[in-house]
Amino acid sequence: MNFLNGMAVLLVYQLLGTVIVMLSGLNIPGPVLGMIFLFITLLWMRRVPDYLSFTTNNLLSHLSLLFIPAGVGVVTHLQRIGSEWFSIVTTLFVSTLVSMAVTAWVMQGVLRFMQRRNEP
């Protein structure tokens, strides 16, 4: 029953995000907005309920299964990937560098915040 309760919560937040995006016309995927709402709710609660933790841990343990449809899509478009390989590789390389730089910048900010918070 814990798994079903957790899935229900996740799906309700996804639905909430999708409905808000459809009504407001925001340019963001509904499930992403739903995750933001879930994150805000968990911050407000200051804990993750046991049923939600159980569900998310089980979903994460089977995460590789969710990549099978994406792999099939890549194989379906191999000819296009072959013709646009330079753009794809360049985009992947640049986005990886930007992601690493932003992650380092955020980590430095978090460390500074934690040091200030722990000082007497």
Phi and psi in radians as a Rosetta constraint file:
Dihedral C 1 N 2 CA 2 C 2 CIRCULARHARMONIC -1.029 0.35
Dihedral N 2 CA 2 C 2 N 3 CIRCULARHARMONIC -0.728 0.35
Dihedral C 2 N 3 CA 3 C 3 CIRCULARHARMONIC -1.094 0.35
Dihedral N 3 CA 3 C 3 N 4 CIRCULARHARMONIC -0.768 0.35
Dihedral C 3 N 4 CA 4 C 4 CIRCULARHARMONIC -1.132 0.35
Dihedral N 4 CA 4 C 4 N 5 CIRCULARHARMONIC -0.696 0.35
Dihedral C 4 N 5 CA 5 C 5 CIRCULARHARMONIC -1.097 0.35
Dihedral N 5 CA 5 C 5 N 6 CIRCULARHARMONIC -0.768 0.35
Dihedral C 5 N 6 CA 6 C 6 CIRCULARHARMONIC -1.124 0.35
Dihedral N 6 CA 6 C 6 N 7 CIRCULARHARMONIC -0.740 0.35
Dihedral C 6 N 7 CA 7 C 7 CIRCULARHARMONIC -1.114 0.35
Dihedral N 7 CA 7 C 7 N 8 CIRCULARHARMONIC -0.682 0.35
Dihedral C 7 N 8 CA 8 C 8 CIRCULARHARMONIC -1.087 0.35
Dihedral N 8 CA 8 C 8 N 9 CIRCULARHARMONIC -0.755 0.35
Dihedral C 8 N 9 CA 9 C 9 CIRCULARHARMONIC -1.099 0.35
Dihedral N 9 CA 9 C 9 N 10 CIRCULARHARMONIC -0.807 0.35
Dihedral C 9 N 10 CA 10 C 10 CIRCULARHARMONIC -1.071 0.35
Dihedral N 10 CA 10 C 10 N 11 CIRCULARHARMONIC -0.750 0.35
Dihedral C 10 N 11 CA 11 C 11 CIRCULARHARMONIC -1.213 0.35
Dihedral N 11 CA 11 C 11 N 12 CIRCULARHARMONIC -0.594 0.35
Dihedral C 11 N 12 CA 12 C 12 CIRCULARHARMONIC -1.142 0.35
Dihedral N 12 CA 12 C 12 N 13 CIRCULARHARMONIC -0.737 0.35
Dihedral C 12 N 13 CA 13 C 13 CIRCULARHARMONIC -1.169 0.35
Dihedral N 13 CA 13 C 13 N 14 CIRCULARHARMONIC -0.646 0.35
Dihedral C 13 N 14 CA 14 C 14 CIRCULARHARMONIC -1.119 0.35
Dihedral N 14 CA 14 C 14 N 15 CIRCULARHARMONIC -0.766 0.35
Dihedral C 14 N 15 CA 15 C 15 CIRCULARHARMONIC -1.093 0.35
Dihedral N 15 CA 15 C 15 N 16 CIRCULARHARMONIC -0.749 0.35
Dihedral C 15 N 16 CA 16 C 16 CIRCULARHARMONIC -1.030 0.35
Dihedral N 16 CA 16 C 16 N 17 CIRCULARHARMONIC -0.821 0.35
Dihedral C 16 N 17 CA 17 C 17 CIRCULARHARMONIC -1.088 0.35
Dihedral N 17 CA 17 C 17 N 18 CIRCULARHARMONIC -0.739 0.35
Dihedral C 17 N 18 CA 18 C 18 CIRCULARHARMONIC -1.138 0.35
Dihedral N 18 CA 18 C 18 N 19 CIRCULARHARMONIC -0.752 0.35
Dihedral C 18 N 19 CA 19 C 19 CIRCULARHARMONIC -1.118 0.35
Dihedral N 19 CA 19 C 19 N 20 CIRCULARHARMONIC -0.767 0.35
Dihedral C 19 N 20 CA 20 C 20 CIRCULARHARMONIC -1.104 0.35
Dihedral N 20 CA 20 C 20 N 21 CIRCULARHARMONIC -0.717 0.35
Dihedral C 20 N 21 CA 21 C 21 CIRCULARHARMONIC -1.121 0.35
Dihedral N 21 CA 21 C 21 N 22 CIRCULARHARMONIC -0.741 0.35
Dihedral C 21 N 22 CA 22 C 22 CIRCULARHARMONIC -1.152 0.35
Dihedral N 22 CA 22 C 22 N 23 CIRCULARHARMONIC -0.676 0.35
Dihedral C 22 N 23 CA 23 C 23 CIRCULARHARMONIC -1.324 0.35
Dihedral N 23 CA 23 C 23 N 24 CIRCULARHARMONIC -0.610 0.35
Dihedral C 23 N 24 CA 24 C 24 CIRCULARHARMONIC -1.658 0.35
Dihedral N 24 CA 24 C 24 N 25 CIRCULARHARMONIC -0.355 0.35
Dihedral C 24 N 25 CA 25 C 25 CIRCULARHARMONIC 1.345 0.35
Dihedral N 25 CA 25 C 25 N 26 CIRCULARHARMONIC 0.353 0.35
Dihedral C 25 N 26 CA 26 C 26 CIRCULARHARMONIC -1.066 0.35
Dihedral N 26 CA 26 C 26 N 27 CIRCULARHARMONIC 2.654 0.35
Dihedral C 26 N 27 CA 27 C 27 CIRCULARHARMONIC -1.735 0.35
Dihedral N 27 CA 27 C 27 N 28 CIRCULARHARMONIC 1.036 0.35
Dihedral C 27 N 28 CA 28 C 28 CIRCULARHARMONIC -2.528 0.35
Dihedral N 28 CA 28 C 28 N 29 CIRCULARHARMONIC 2.492 0.35
Dihedral C 28 N 29 CA 29 C 29 CIRCULARHARMONIC -1.096 0.35
Dihedral N 29 CA 29 C 29 N 30 CIRCULARHARMONIC 2.434 0.35
Dihedral C 29 N 30 CA 30 C 30 CIRCULARHARMONIC -0.982 0.35
Dihedral N 30 CA 30 C 30 N 31 CIRCULARHARMONIC -0.802 0.35
Dihedral C 30 N 31 CA 31 C 31 CIRCULARHARMONIC -1.072 0.35
Dihedral N 31 CA 31 C 31 N 32 CIRCULARHARMONIC -0.559 0.35
Dihedral C 31 N 32 CA 32 C 32 CIRCULARHARMONIC -1.182 0.35
Dihedral N 32 CA 32 C 32 N 33 CIRCULARHARMONIC -0.754 0.35
Dihedral C 32 N 33 CA 33 C 33 CIRCULARHARMONIC -1.094 0.35
Dihedral N 33 CA 33 C 33 N 34 CIRCULARHARMONIC -0.678 0.35
Dihedral C 33 N 34 CA 34 C 34 CIRCULARHARMONIC -1.079 0.35
Dihedral N 34 CA 34 C 34 N 35 CIRCULARHARMONIC -0.700 0.35
Dihedral C 34 N 35 CA 35 C 35 CIRCULARHARMONIC -1.129 0.35
Dihedral N 35 CA 35 C 35 N 36 CIRCULARHARMONIC -0.644 0.35
Dihedral C 35 N 36 CA 36 C 36 CIRCULARHARMONIC -1.110 0.35
Dihedral N 36 CA 36 C 36 N 37 CIRCULARHARMONIC -0.763 0.35
Dihedral C 36 N 37 CA 37 C 37 CIRCULARHARMONIC -1.093 0.35
Dihedral N 37 CA 37 C 37 N 38 CIRCULARHARMONIC -0.716 0.35
Dihedral C 37 N 38 CA 38 C 38 CIRCULARHARMONIC -1.096 0.35
Dihedral N 38 CA 38 C 38 N 39 CIRCULARHARMONIC -0.752 0.35
Dihedral C 38 N 39 CA 39 C 39 CIRCULARHARMONIC -1.057 0.35
Dihedral N 39 CA 39 C 39 N 40 CIRCULARHARMONIC -0.782 0.35
Dihedral C 39 N 40 CA 40 C 40 CIRCULARHARMONIC -1.104 0.35
Dihedral N 40 CA 40 C 40 N 41 CIRCULARHARMONIC -0.710 0.35
Dihedral C 40 N 41 CA 41 C 41 CIRCULARHARMONIC -1.091 0.35
Dihedral N 41 CA 41 C 41 N 42 CIRCULARHARMONIC -0.758 0.35
Dihedral C 41 N 42 CA 42 C 42 CIRCULARHARMONIC -1.168 0.35
Dihedral N 42 CA 42 C 42 N 43 CIRCULARHARMONIC -0.632 0.35
Dihedral C 42 N 43 CA 43 C 43 CIRCULARHARMONIC -1.105 0.35
Dihedral N 43 CA 43 C 43 N 44 CIRCULARHARMONIC -0.726 0.35
Dihedral C 43 N 44 CA 44 C 44 CIRCULARHARMONIC -1.131 0.35
Dihedral N 44 CA 44 C 44 N 45 CIRCULARHARMONIC -0.696 0.35
Dihedral C 44 N 45 CA 45 C 45 CIRCULARHARMONIC -1.296 0.35
Dihedral N 45 CA 45 C 45 N 46 CIRCULARHARMONIC -0.416 0.35
Dihedral C 45 N 46 CA 46 C 46 CIRCULARHARMONIC 1.136 0.35
Dihedral N 46 CA 46 C 46 N 47 CIRCULARHARMONIC 0.344 0.35
Dihedral C 46 N 47 CA 47 C 47 CIRCULARHARMONIC -2.868 0.35
Dihedral N 47 CA 47 C 47 N 48 CIRCULARHARMONIC 2.835 0.35
Dihedral C 47 N 48 CA 48 C 48 CIRCULARHARMONIC -1.833 0.35
Dihedral N 48 CA 48 C 48 N 49 CIRCULARHARMONIC 2.125 0.35
Dihedral C 48 N 49 CA 49 C 49 CIRCULARHARMONIC -1.022 0.35
Dihedral N 49 CA 49 C 49 N 50 CIRCULARHARMONIC 2.611 0.35
Dihedral C 49 N 50 CA 50 C 50 CIRCULARHARMONIC -1.020 0.35
Dihedral N 50 CA 50 C 50 N 51 CIRCULARHARMONIC -0.736 0.35
Dihedral C 50 N 51 CA 51 C 51 CIRCULARHARMONIC -1.145 0.35
Dihedral N 51 CA 51 C 51 N 52 CIRCULARHARMONIC -0.605 0.35
Dihedral C 51 N 52 CA 52 C 52 CIRCULARHARMONIC -1.278 0.35
Dihedral N 52 CA 52 C 52 N 53 CIRCULARHARMONIC -0.688 0.35
Dihedral C 52 N 53 CA 53 C 53 CIRCULARHARMONIC -1.100 0.35
Dihedral N 53 CA 53 C 53 N 54 CIRCULARHARMONIC -0.739 0.35
Dihedral C 53 N 54 CA 54 C 54 CIRCULARHARMONIC -1.061 0.35
Dihedral N 54 CA 54 C 54 N 55 CIRCULARHARMONIC -0.809 0.35
Dihedral C 54 N 55 CA 55 C 55 CIRCULARHARMONIC -1.132 0.35
Dihedral N 55 CA 55 C 55 N 56 CIRCULARHARMONIC -0.837 0.35
Dihedral C 55 N 56 CA 56 C 56 CIRCULARHARMONIC -1.156 0.35
Dihedral N 56 CA 56 C 56 N 57 CIRCULARHARMONIC -0.647 0.35
Dihedral C 56 N 57 CA 57 C 57 CIRCULARHARMONIC -1.127 0.35
Dihedral N 57 CA 57 C 57 N 58 CIRCULARHARMONIC -0.694 0.35
Dihedral C 57 N 58 CA 58 C 58 CIRCULARHARMONIC -1.175 0.35
Dihedral N 58 CA 58 C 58 N 59 CIRCULARHARMONIC -0.710 0.35
Dihedral C 58 N 59 CA 59 C 59 CIRCULARHARMONIC -1.124 0.35
Dihedral N 59 CA 59 C 59 N 60 CIRCULARHARMONIC -0.728 0.35
Dihedral C 59 N 60 CA 60 C 60 CIRCULARHARMONIC -1.159 0.35
Dihedral N 60 CA 60 C 60 N 61 CIRCULARHARMONIC -0.551 0.35
Dihedral C 60 N 61 CA 61 C 61 CIRCULARHARMONIC -1.221 0.35
Dihedral N 61 CA 61 C 61 N 62 CIRCULARHARMONIC -0.335 0.35
Dihedral C 61 N 62 CA 62 C 62 CIRCULARHARMONIC -1.965 0.35
Dihedral N 62 CA 62 C 62 N 63 CIRCULARHARMONIC 0.375 0.35
Dihedral C 62 N 63 CA 63 C 63 CIRCULARHARMONIC -1.057 0.35
Dihedral N 63 CA 63 C 63 N 64 CIRCULARHARMONIC -0.587 0.35
Dihedral C 63 N 64 CA 64 C 64 CIRCULARHARMONIC -1.063 0.35
Dihedral N 64 CA 64 C 64 N 65 CIRCULARHARMONIC -0.507 0.35
Dihedral C 64 N 65 CA 65 C 65 CIRCULARHARMONIC -1.138 0.35
Dihedral N 65 CA 65 C 65 N 66 CIRCULARHARMONIC -0.476 0.35
Dihedral C 65 N 66 CA 66 C 66 CIRCULARHARMONIC -1.298 0.35
Dihedral N 66 CA 66 C 66 N 67 CIRCULARHARMONIC -0.233 0.35
Dihedral C 66 N 67 CA 67 C 67 CIRCULARHARMONIC -1.550 0.35
Dihedral N 67 CA 67 C 67 N 68 CIRCULARHARMONIC -0.131 0.35
Dihedral C 67 N 68 CA 68 C 68 CIRCULARHARMONIC -1.074 0.35
Dihedral N 68 CA 68 C 68 N 69 CIRCULARHARMONIC -0.833 0.35
Dihedral C 68 N 69 CA 69 C 69 CIRCULARHARMONIC -1.051 0.35
Dihedral N 69 CA 69 C 69 N 70 CIRCULARHARMONIC -0.655 0.35
Dihedral C 69 N 70 CA 70 C 70 CIRCULARHARMONIC -1.137 0.35
Dihedral N 70 CA 70 C 70 N 71 CIRCULARHARMONIC -0.689 0.35
Dihedral C 70 N 71 CA 71 C 71 CIRCULARHARMONIC -1.116 0.35
Dihedral N 71 CA 71 C 71 N 72 CIRCULARHARMONIC -0.681 0.35
Dihedral C 71 N 72 CA 72 C 72 CIRCULARHARMONIC -1.130 0.35
Dihedral N 72 CA 72 C 72 N 73 CIRCULARHARMONIC -0.693 0.35
Dihedral C 72 N 73 CA 73 C 73 CIRCULARHARMONIC -1.103 0.35
Dihedral N 73 CA 73 C 73 N 74 CIRCULARHARMONIC -0.672 0.35
Dihedral C 73 N 74 CA 74 C 74 CIRCULARHARMONIC -1.143 0.35
Dihedral N 74 CA 74 C 74 N 75 CIRCULARHARMONIC -0.780 0.35
Dihedral C 74 N 75 CA 75 C 75 CIRCULARHARMONIC -1.105 0.35
Dihedral N 75 CA 75 C 75 N 76 CIRCULARHARMONIC -0.612 0.35
Dihedral C 75 N 76 CA 76 C 76 CIRCULARHARMONIC -1.127 0.35
Dihedral N 76 CA 76 C 76 N 77 CIRCULARHARMONIC -0.547 0.35
Dihedral C 76 N 77 CA 77 C 77 CIRCULARHARMONIC -1.894 0.35
Dihedral N 77 CA 77 C 77 N 78 CIRCULARHARMONIC 0.521 0.35
Dihedral C 77 N 78 CA 78 C 78 CIRCULARHARMONIC -1.043 0.35
Dihedral N 78 CA 78 C 78 N 79 CIRCULARHARMONIC -0.663 0.35
Dihedral C 78 N 79 CA 79 C 79 CIRCULARHARMONIC -1.119 0.35
Dihedral N 79 CA 79 C 79 N 80 CIRCULARHARMONIC -0.755 0.35
Dihedral C 79 N 80 CA 80 C 80 CIRCULARHARMONIC -1.158 0.35
Dihedral N 80 CA 80 C 80 N 81 CIRCULARHARMONIC -0.701 0.35
Dihedral C 80 N 81 CA 81 C 81 CIRCULARHARMONIC -1.077 0.35
Dihedral N 81 CA 81 C 81 N 82 CIRCULARHARMONIC -0.708 0.35
Dihedral C 81 N 82 CA 82 C 82 CIRCULARHARMONIC -1.106 0.35
Dihedral N 82 CA 82 C 82 N 83 CIRCULARHARMONIC -0.613 0.35
Dihedral C 82 N 83 CA 83 C 83 CIRCULARHARMONIC -1.418 0.35
Dihedral N 83 CA 83 C 83 N 84 CIRCULARHARMONIC -0.359 0.35
Dihedral C 83 N 84 CA 84 C 84 CIRCULARHARMONIC -2.078 0.35
Dihedral N 84 CA 84 C 84 N 85 CIRCULARHARMONIC 0.526 0.35
Dihedral C 84 N 85 CA 85 C 85 CIRCULARHARMONIC -1.105 0.35
Dihedral N 85 CA 85 C 85 N 86 CIRCULARHARMONIC -0.638 0.35
Dihedral C 85 N 86 CA 86 C 86 CIRCULARHARMONIC -1.136 0.35
Dihedral N 86 CA 86 C 86 N 87 CIRCULARHARMONIC -0.779 0.35
Dihedral C 86 N 87 CA 87 C 87 CIRCULARHARMONIC -1.095 0.35
Dihedral N 87 CA 87 C 87 N 88 CIRCULARHARMONIC -0.716 0.35
Dihedral C 87 N 88 CA 88 C 88 CIRCULARHARMONIC -1.143 0.35
Dihedral N 88 CA 88 C 88 N 89 CIRCULARHARMONIC -0.820 0.35
Dihedral C 88 N 89 CA 89 C 89 CIRCULARHARMONIC -1.134 0.35
Dihedral N 89 CA 89 C 89 N 90 CIRCULARHARMONIC -0.731 0.35
Dihedral C 89 N 90 CA 90 C 90 CIRCULARHARMONIC -1.088 0.35
Dihedral N 90 CA 90 C 90 N 91 CIRCULARHARMONIC -0.787 0.35
Dihedral C 90 N 91 CA 91 C 91 CIRCULARHARMONIC -1.093 0.35
Dihedral N 91 CA 91 C 91 N 92 CIRCULARHARMONIC -0.771 0.35
Dihedral C 91 N 92 CA 92 C 92 CIRCULARHARMONIC -1.085 0.35
Dihedral N 92 CA 92 C 92 N 93 CIRCULARHARMONIC -0.743 0.35
Dihedral C 92 N 93 CA 93 C 93 CIRCULARHARMONIC -1.138 0.35
Dihedral N 93 CA 93 C 93 N 94 CIRCULARHARMONIC -0.856 0.35
Dihedral C 93 N 94 CA 94 C 94 CIRCULARHARMONIC -1.141 0.35
Dihedral N 94 CA 94 C 94 N 95 CIRCULARHARMONIC -0.763 0.35
Dihedral C 94 N 95 CA 95 C 95 CIRCULARHARMONIC -1.147 0.35
Dihedral N 95 CA 95 C 95 N 96 CIRCULARHARMONIC -0.580 0.35
Dihedral C 95 N 96 CA 96 C 96 CIRCULARHARMONIC -1.151 0.35
Dihedral N 96 CA 96 C 96 N 97 CIRCULARHARMONIC -0.783 0.35
Dihedral C 96 N 97 CA 97 C 97 CIRCULARHARMONIC -1.088 0.35
Dihedral N 97 CA 97 C 97 N 98 CIRCULARHARMONIC -0.760 0.35
Dihedral C 97 N 98 CA 98 C 98 CIRCULARHARMONIC -1.114 0.35
Dihedral N 98 CA 98 C 98 N 99 CIRCULARHARMONIC -0.745 0.35
Dihedral C 98 N 99 CA 99 C 99 CIRCULARHARMONIC -1.083 0.35
Dihedral N 99 CA 99 C 99 N 100 CIRCULARHARMONIC -0.735 0.35
Dihedral C 99 N 100 CA 100 C 100 CIRCULARHARMONIC -1.137 0.35
Dihedral N 100 CA 100 C 100 N 101 CIRCULARHARMONIC -0.720 0.35
Dihedral C 100 N 101 CA 101 C 101 CIRCULARHARMONIC -1.148 0.35
Dihedral N 101 CA 101 C 101 N 102 CIRCULARHARMONIC -0.772 0.35
Dihedral C 101 N 102 CA 102 C 102 CIRCULARHARMONIC -1.145 0.35
Dihedral N 102 CA 102 C 102 N 103 CIRCULARHARMONIC -0.697 0.35
Dihedral C 102 N 103 CA 103 C 103 CIRCULARHARMONIC -1.085 0.35
Dihedral N 103 CA 103 C 103 N 104 CIRCULARHARMONIC -0.765 0.35
Dihedral C 103 N 104 CA 104 C 104 CIRCULARHARMONIC -1.100 0.35
Dihedral N 104 CA 104 C 104 N 105 CIRCULARHARMONIC -0.740 0.35
Dihedral C 104 N 105 CA 105 C 105 CIRCULARHARMONIC -1.100 0.35
Dihedral N 105 CA 105 C 105 N 106 CIRCULARHARMONIC -0.782 0.35
Dihedral C 105 N 106 CA 106 C 106 CIRCULARHARMONIC -1.140 0.35
Dihedral N 106 CA 106 C 106 N 107 CIRCULARHARMONIC -0.706 0.35
Dihedral C 106 N 107 CA 107 C 107 CIRCULARHARMONIC -1.108 0.35
Dihedral N 107 CA 107 C 107 N 108 CIRCULARHARMONIC -0.714 0.35
Dihedral C 107 N 108 CA 108 C 108 CIRCULARHARMONIC -1.080 0.35
Dihedral N 108 CA 108 C 108 N 109 CIRCULARHARMONIC -0.730 0.35
Dihedral C 108 N 109 CA 109 C 109 CIRCULARHARMONIC -1.102 0.35
Dihedral N 109 CA 109 C 109 N 110 CIRCULARHARMONIC -0.731 0.35
Dihedral C 109 N 110 CA 110 C 110 CIRCULARHARMONIC -1.145 0.35
Dihedral N 110 CA 110 C 110 N 111 CIRCULARHARMONIC -0.744 0.35
Dihedral C 110 N 111 CA 111 C 111 CIRCULARHARMONIC -1.090 0.35
Dihedral N 111 CA 111 C 111 N 112 CIRCULARHARMONIC -0.760 0.35
Dihedral C 111 N 112 CA 112 C 112 CIRCULARHARMONIC -1.069 0.35
Dihedral N 112 CA 112 C 112 N 113 CIRCULARHARMONIC -0.728 0.35
Dihedral C 112 N 113 CA 113 C 113 CIRCULARHARMONIC -1.104 0.35
Dihedral N 113 CA 113 C 113 N 114 CIRCULARHARMONIC -0.774 0.35
Dihedral C 113 N 114 CA 114 C 114 CIRCULARHARMONIC -1.149 0.35
Dihedral N 114 CA 114 C 114 N 115 CIRCULARHARMONIC -0.661 0.35
Dihedral C 114 N 115 CA 115 C 115 CIRCULARHARMONIC -1.142 0.35
Dihedral N 115 CA 115 C 115 N 116 CIRCULARHARMONIC -0.763 0.35
Dihedral C 115 N 116 CA 116 C 116 CIRCULARHARMONIC -1.124 0.35
Dihedral N 116 CA 116 C 116 N 117 CIRCULARHARMONIC -0.627 0.35
Dihedral C 116 N 117 CA 117 C 117 CIRCULARHARMONIC -1.227 0.35
Dihedral N 117 CA 117 C 117 N 118 CIRCULARHARMONIC -0.579 0.35
Dihedral C 117 N 118 CA 118 C 118 CIRCULARHARMONIC -1.507 0.35
Dihedral N 118 CA 118 C 118 N 119 CIRCULARHARMONIC -0.196 0.35
Dihedral C 118 N 119 CA 119 C 119 CIRCULARHARMONIC -1.282 0.35
Dihedral N 119 CA 119 C 119 N 120 CIRCULARHARMONIC 2.438 0.35
